[in-house]
Amino acid sequence: MKRDRLFTMKATGDELAAWKAKAESYDVTLAQLIRGLLDGQPPNPQHRAVKHRPPPKVDPALIRQVAAIGNNLNQIARRCNTGERLEVLAELRAIERRLEELIHALQSNQSR
């Protein structure tokens, strides 16, 4: 069901803060809390709206490393399709080593 009508109502700042806190305690949006109460149904956290979080900050060097690995994978796929199997195994081993280095670097950065 598409909700295409907007309903507004006035409230004090304290009322609005209290209602938002109540909705958050049920892990639902304020709109879901109000709809549920008006429909005579208790808030249902299983039907909560997805809260969008900003993407995590990622080190640009890590992005470059992952992009390089992606490029290597593309080259490997191309070679597999032409029948160069032994060379592909060598490439896969190189990727494995680079991934191990990245994991080690990430773990040492997180422990700082």
Stockholm file with secondary structure:
# STOCKHOLM 1.0

chainA/1-112         MKRDRLFTMKATGDELAAWKAKAESYDVTLAQLIRGLLDGQPPNPQHRAVKHRPPPKVDPALIRQVAAIGNNLNQIARRCNTGERLEVLAELRAIERRLEELIHALQSNQSR
#=GR chainA/1-112 SS CCCCCCCCCCCCHHHHHHHHHHHHHTTSCHHHHHHHHHTTCCCCGGGCCCCCCCCCCCCHHHHHHHHHHHHHHHHHHHHHHHTCHHHHHHHHHHHHHHHHHHHHHHHHHHTC
#=GC SS_cons         CCCCCCCCCCCCHHHHHHHHHHHHHTTSCHHHHHHHHHTTCCCCGGGCCCCCCCCCCCCHHHHHHHHHHHHHHHHHHHHHHHTCHHHHHHHHHHHHHHHHHHHHHHHHHHTC
//
